[in-house]
Amino acid sequence: MAEERVVGIDLGTTNSLVAYMEGDRPVVIPGEDGANLVPSIVALDPAGQIIVGNAARKYLIETPERAVYSIKRLMGRGIEDIQDELKLFPFRMADDLAPGEVLRIRLGERTYTPPEISAFILRQLKRNAERYFGAPVSKAVITVPAYFNDAQRQATKDAGRIAGLEVLRL
């Protein structure tokens, strides 16, 4: 049986990537479009399909209410934590959020939590790796900033789990 690969994922605020170790050197796995970096953008197309990366970029300009970026900034935080930042984002929060409740971001007519949106990005990176290896990928190490608190780290682990990944380490 072939050894299961563990991938490393840099879940970035602006761009994300997936890589693996070949011997003692890291190898970045390209996306479907051949680019190593996947923009950390998630959009909902008119048919209700989730789109990630470069393909989602056009929605930021054409229909910003259907696109989300910089989701990493909202991981593990509540509405009371982000009041100053809200004016910087074109996307909207769910209308019925209460203090202490998990954030929900409006994406078109749907709402998603930050871990769910991050999971769309992670799922795309997982697909890129599976296409590259021609085999399933289920284990990952995900980078997080050193300043992330426990709630932010747990939200990142939750995103990995939602994406179908066993997060071995943050």
C-alpha positions in Angstrom: 0.0 0.0 0.0 1.3 3.5 -0.9 2.3 5.7 1.9 -0.3 8.4 2.6 1.1 11.9 2.0 0.7 14.7 4.6 0.4 18.0 2.9 1.3 21.4 4.3 -1.2 24.2 3.8 -0.6 27.9 4.1 -4.1 29.2 4.6 -3.3 32.8 3.9 -5.3 36.0 4.2 -4.7 37.0 0.6 -3.5 33.8 -1.0 -3.2 30.1 0.0 -1.1 27.2 -1.2 -0.5 23.5 -0.6 2.8 21.7 -0.6 4.5 18.5 0.4 8.0 17.4 1.3 10.0 15.5 -1.3 13.0 14.3 0.6 14.3 17.4 2.4 12.8 19.9 0.0 9.2 21.4 -0.1 7.3 21.1 -3.4 4.4 23.5 -4.0 1.5 21.9 -5.8 0.0 24.0 -8.6 -3.7 24.6 -8.9 -5.9 23.7 -11.9 -4.8 26.9 -13.6 -1.1 26.1 -13.1 -0.6 28.8 -10.5 1.0 27.9 -7.2 -1.0 30.5 -5.3 -4.8 30.2 -4.9 -6.4 33.5 -4.0 -8.2 33.2 -0.7 -11.5 34.3 -2.3 -14.8 32.5 -2.2 -17.8 33.4 -4.3 -21.3 32.1 -4.9 -22.2 32.1 -8.6 -25.7 32.8 -9.9 -26.4 29.1 -10.1 -25.6 28.7 -6.4 -22.2 27.0 -6.9 -19.2 27.9 -4.7 -16.2 29.1 -6.7 -12.7 29.5 -5.1 -9.5 31.3 -6.1 -8.9 33.1 -9.4 -12.3 32.1 -10.8 -13.9 33.9 -7.8 -11.9 37.1 -8.3 -14.3 38.5 -10.9 -17.1 38.4 -8.4 -15.3 40.9 -6.1 -15.7 43.5 -8.9 -18.9 42.5 -10.6 -21.0 41.3 -7.6 -19.1 42.0 -4.4 -22.1 40.8 -2.3 -21.5 37.3 -3.7 -17.8 37.2 -2.8 -15.7 37.0 0.4 -12.0 37.6 0.9 -9.7 38.0 3.9 -11.9 35.5 5.9 -8.8 34.6 8.0 -9.2 37.9 9.8 -12.6 36.8 11.1 -11.7 33.3 12.2 -12.6 32.6 15.8 -13.9 36.2 16.4 -17.3 37.5 17.4 -19.3 40.5 16.1 -18.1 42.6 19.1 -14.4 41.9 18.1 -14.7 43.2 14.5 -16.8 46.4 14.6 -13.9 48.6 13.5 -13.0 46.2 10.6 -16.5 45.8 9.3 -16.4 49.1 7.4 -13.4 47.8 5.5 -15.2 44.8 3.9 -17.8 45.0 1.2 -19.5 41.8 2.4 -22.2 41.8 5.0 -22.9 39.9 8.2 -26.1 38.0 8.8 -28.8 40.3 9.9 -29.7 38.5 13.1 -26.3 38.2 14.8 -26.2 38.5 18.6 -23.1 39.3 20.7 -21.2 36.2 21.5 -22.6 34.3 18.6 -20.4 32.8 15.9 -20.2 35.2 12.9 -22.2 34.4 9.8 -21.3 36.1 6.6 -23.9 36.7 3.8 -22.8 35.3 0.5 -25.6 36.1 -1.9 -28.7 34.7 -0.3 -26.9 32.2 1.9 -24.9 32.6 5.2 -21.7 30.9 6.2 -19.4 30.9 9.2 -15.8 31.9 8.8 -14.7 28.2 9.3 -17.2 27.1 6.6 -15.8 29.7 4.1 -12.2 28.8 5.0 -13.2 25.1 4.4 -14.1 25.9 0.8 -10.5 27.2 0.3 -9.0 24.2 2.1 -11.2 21.8 0.0 -9.9 23.4 -3.2 -6.3 22.9 -2.0 -7.1 19.3 -1.0 -8.5 18.7 -4.5 -5.4 20.3 -6.1 -3.2 17.9 -4.0 -5.4 14.8 -4.9 -5.3 15.7 -8.6 -1.5 16.1 -8.4 -0.9 12.8 -6.5 -3.7 10.8 -8.2 -4.7 9.6 -4.7 -6.8 10.8 -1.8 -5.3 13.3 0.7 -6.8 13.3 4.2 -4.0 14.7 6.5 -2.6 18.2 6.7 -0.5 20.6 8.7 -2.0 24.1 8.5 -0.1 27.3 9.2 -1.6 29.9 11.5 -0.1 33.2 12.7 1.7 33.1 16.0 -0.7 35.7 17.4 -3.8 33.5 16.8 -5.6 32.8 20.1 -7.2 29.5 21.1 -10.5 30.4 19.5 -8.8 31.3 16.2 -6.8 28.1 16.2 -9.9 26.0 17.0 -11.8 27.7 14.1 -8.9 26.8 11.8 -9.0 23.2 12.9 -12.8 23.2 12.4 -12.3 24.5 8.9 -9.9 21.6 8.2 -12.4 19.1 9.5 -15.2 20.5 7.5 -13.0 20.3 4.4 -12.4 16.6 5.1 -8.9 16.9 6.5 -7.4 15.5 9.7 -5.4 18.5 11.0 -2.3 16.9 12.5 -0.8 20.2 13.6 -1.3 23.9 13.4 
